[in-house]
C-alpha cells in the first residue's frame, strides 16, 4: 500500500491583507477535494504590506488615498466587494469608517514562533478574524497575547516574546528571502517548493495544480 503523498504549501502573506484570507479560503475549498488523496502541510511566511507603518497606525481611508490614490467612495466600494467575496467563503469582513491600518511586524514575530508549535495556521486565521471581523488592533501587544492564548499558545511566552526583539532578525530574513525571489505582492502560494500561484485564485486553479502537477507526478 503506497503512502499518502505530502503536499507542502508555503503561503506568503500579511495579516491585514484581505485578499490573503480570501485566497486561503479558496485554497481550503480546493484542498477539501483531495483530503483522501494527499496530506497538506502549510507554512505561513511574513510579508508586510506597510513595513514603515508607525506604531499608531493610519486611518484606512487616508491610507488608501495615500498609497493607492483611492477616493473615500472608491474605498467604500472596494470594501463592499470584499464583504460580498467574504460571504461566499464564510468569512465576515466587518469594515467600519474608523478602521485603521496597523503595523504587523510583531504579529509576524508571533507567527514565526507559532510555526515551531504546530499552531501557526490557527494563529494566522485568528489574526485575520481579529483584524477584519472583530476590528481589533493586531499591533497591540495585549491584544496579540489574547489572540495567542485563544489558539492554545502560552500567553506568558507570547508576552515575553513581544516585550523583547525575539525572532525579529528571523522575520526580517524571511521577508528578504521572499523579496529576493521576486515576490512583491501577496498572497503567493508555493506548492512543493516548485509551483508558485500568485493572488487569490479560484479553487479550480489550486485544484488543477494539486491534481495535475503534484498528484499525477506522485502516482
KEKOL-888203 format. One line per 8 residues: number of its first residue (from 1); for each residue x negated, y, z of C-alpha. Coordinates in pm, 1 decimal, decimal comma. Example, Ala and Ser with C-alpha at 12.3 -4.5 7.8 and 13.67 -1.06 7.14 Angstrom:
! residues 2
1) -1230,0/-450,0/780,0 | -1367,0/-106,0/714,0
This chain:
! residues 219
1) 0,0/0,0/0,0 | -151,9/330,3/-112,1 | -198,8/613,5/135,3 | 25,5/917,8/117,4 | -169,6/1189,9/-64,6 | -255,0/1503,5/129,8 | -199,4/1836,3/-43,0 | -368,8/2136,2/112,5
9) -221,3/2481,8/62,5 | -419,8/2789,8/156,6 | -193,2/3093,5/188,0 | -346,7/3439,4/177,9 | -101,8/3689,5/323,1 | -20,0/3968,1/566,5 | 247,7/3956,8/836,2 | 402,8/4286,3/717,9
17) 425,6/4173,2/355,5 | 789,9/4096,8/270,4 | 701,8/3903,4/-42,1 | 476,8/3679,8/166,2 | 765,6/3542,9/370,5 | 982,6/3521,7/58,3 | 704,2/3331,7/-117,3 | 664,9/3096,6/176,8
25) 1038,1/3024,8/193,4 | 1033,9/2939,3/-178,1 | 730,8/2717,0/-126,7 | 915,6/2549,9/159,6 | 1201,2/2461,7/-75,5 | 955,4/2310,6/-323,3 | 774,2/2107,8/-55,8 | 1106,0/1961,1/62,7
33) 1141,1/1787,4/-273,5 | 821,8/1590,4/-210,6 | 840,1/1511,8/160,2 | 842,2/1135,9/85,7 | 560,5/1160,4/-167,1 | 298,3/1381,1/-5,0 | 182,5/1531,1/321,4 | 123,5/1904,5/318,7
41) -142,1/2080,4/523,8 | -109,4/2458,4/535,2 | -367,9/2716,5/636,7 | -297,2/3088,7/656,1 | -571,4/3338,4/572,4 | -597,9/3704,7/661,6 | -526,2/3985,5/420,3 | -449,7/4338,7/536,7
49) -225,3/4545,5/314,2 | -332,0/4854,2/508,2 | -668,8/4793,9/675,7 | -707,3/5164,8/755,7 | -367,8/5196,5/922,6 | -414,8/5388,9/1251,7 | -301,3/5236,3/1581,7 | 14,3/5448,5/1594,1
57) 126,5/5319,2/1254,1 | 320,7/5518,9/996,2 | 685,9/5583,3/916,3 | 784,7/5335,2/646,0 | 932,0/5593,6/408,4 | 626,2/5816,1/446,9 | 405,1/5513,5/389,2 | 589,2/5402,8/74,5
65) 577,2/5755,4/-65,1 | 207,1/5796,6/8,8 | 94,9/5454,3/-112,9 | 334,4/5383,2/-399,6 | 488,9/5716,9/-485,3 | 834,7/5586,8/-392,8 | 1113,3/5825,8/-303,6 | 1324,6/5751,6/7,6
73) 1605,8/5644,1/-226,7 | 1376,2/5404,1/-412,9 | 1250,3/5264,9/-82,7 | 1604,7/5202,8/37,5 | 1693,7/5032,2/-291,9 | 1384,9/4810,8/-263,7 | 1480,9/4714,4/89,7 | 1830,7/4622,5/-25,9
81) 1679,6/4391,5/-289,0 | 1467,1/4232,2/-20,0 | 1770,5/4184,7/204,6 | 1950,7/4007,2/-78,4 | 1647,9/3788,7/-154,0 | 1617,4/3704,1/213,2 | 1982,3/3599,8/240,9 | 1932,0/3347,9/-38,4
89) 1642,8/3198,5/159,3 | 1794,0/3211,4/509,4 | 1568,6/3494,1/622,1 | 1703,5/3816,3/768,2 | 1541,0/4144,6/668,1 | 1680,0/4396,0/918,2 | 1524,7/4714,7/790,7 | 1608,1/5040,8/966,9
97) 1524,9/5401,6/891,1 | 1283,8/5442,5/1183,8 | 1081,1/5133,8/1096,4 | 703,5/5177,7/1096,5 | 422,3/5013,9/905,2 | 161,1/4898,5/1155,3 | -195,1/4774,0/1174,7 | -210,0/4392,2/1159,7
105) -571,5/4315,3/1240,1 | -500,3/4190,6/1592,7 | -217,9/3971,7/1463,6 | -467,2/3813,2/1225,8 | -707,5/3751,6/1513,0 | -430,0/3564,6/1694,1 | -353,8/3366,8/1380,1 | -718,7/3271,4/1344,8
113) -709,4/3129,3/1696,3 | -377,2/2956,2/1629,7 | -542,8/2780,4/1335,9 | -752,7/2593,1/1590,9 | -445,4/2480,4/1785,2 | -211,5/2340,4/1520,4 | 38,7/2621,6/1579,4 | -66,5/2859,3/1307,0
121) 239,2/2822,9/1082,9 | 472,7/2854,9/1381,5 | 297,6/3174,8/1488,3 | 296,1/3317,9/1137,0 | 669,6/3262,1/1096,8 | 734,1/3409,1/1442,0 | 536,2/3719,1/1344,2 | 733,2/3757,6/1020,5
129) 1058,0/3734,0/1217,9 | 936,4/3973,9/1484,9 | 847,3/4240,2/1230,1 | 1119,8/4205,5/968,8 | 1416,2/4071,1/1166,5 | 1366,2/4190,3/1522,6 | 1196,6/4522,3/1446,2 | 912,2/4459,5/1688,9
137) 572,0/4625,3/1677,2 | 334,8/4344,1/1580,7 | 34,3/4561,7/1661,9 | 133,7/4596,9/2027,9 | -64,6/4361,7/2249,7 | 213,8/4273,7/2492,5 | 445,8/4204,9/2200,5 | 183,6/3980,6/2043,4
145) 128,8/3795,2/2371,4 | 500,9/3729,9/2397,3 | 521,9/3604,3/2040,0 | 225,4/3374,1/2101,2 | 394,2/3236,5/2410,9 | 719,7/3179,8/2220,7 | 549,8/2921,4/1997,0 | 375,1/2743,0/2282,6
153) 39,7/2920,6/2283,5 | -121,4/3009,6/2613,5 | -28,9/3368,9/2695,5 | -326,9/3431,4/2920,6 | -561,2/3310,4/2648,9 | -380,4/3531,0/2396,6 | -409,5/3835,3/2622,3 | -779,1/3769,6/2689,3
161) -837,9/3739,4/2315,0 | -661,8/4065,9/2237,3 | -843,5/4258,7/2508,7 | -1179,1/4169,3/2352,5 | -1309,5/4160,2/1996,5 | -1280,5/3780,9/1984,0 | -1253,3/3647,5/1626,4 | -1291,7/3998,6/1480,5
169) -1601,8/3907,1/1280,3 | -1442,8/3580,3/1167,5 | -1133,9/3757,2/1037,5 | -1344,1/4018,6/857,4 | -1543,0/3738,8/696,5 | -1227,6/3561,0/581,5 | -1090,5/3882,6/432,6 | -1416,1/3946,7/249,0
177) -1426,5/3589,5/119,8 | -1087,1/3614,2/-47,9 | -1166,1/3955,5/-189,1 | -1480,6/3804,6/-338,7 | -1250,4/3551,5/-504,8 | -1066,8/3842,4/-668,8 | -751,2/3819,6/-461,4 | -638,1/4179,9/-441,1
185) -268,0/4125,9/-370,3 | -58,4/3888,0/-168,3 | 83,8/3635,9/-132,5 | -153,3/3396,0/-301,6 | -120,8/3018,0/-272,9 | -415,9/2789,9/-343,9 | -338,4/2420,9/-389,2 | -611,5/2168,6/-307,2
193) -875,0/2444,5/-339,4 | -819,8/2436,8/-718,6 | -493,4/2584,0/-839,4 | -405,2/2939,5/-742,8 | -47,0/3065,0/-772,5 | -7,2/3441,4/-719,9 | 307,4/3603,2/-589,0 | 642,7/3486,7/-458,8
201) 714,9/3245,1/-740,7 | 1035,4/3044,7/-771,3 | 1043,7/2698,1/-609,1 | 1030,1/2539,1/-955,0 | 689,5/2693,9/-1020,3 | 547,7/2549,9/-699,2 | 717,0/2215,0/-763,6 | 560,5/2195,6/-1109,3
209) 212,6/2245,1/-964,2 | 272,8/1980,8/-696,9 | 420,8/1723,7/-931,5 | 219,5/1766,3/-1249,5 | -119,0/1891,4/-1133,4 | -151,8/1719,4/-797,1 | 65,9/1411,8/-753,2 | 21,0/1274,7/-1105,2
217) -355,8/1304,4/-1068,7 | -337,6/1128,9/-733,9 | -132,0/840,2/-873,1
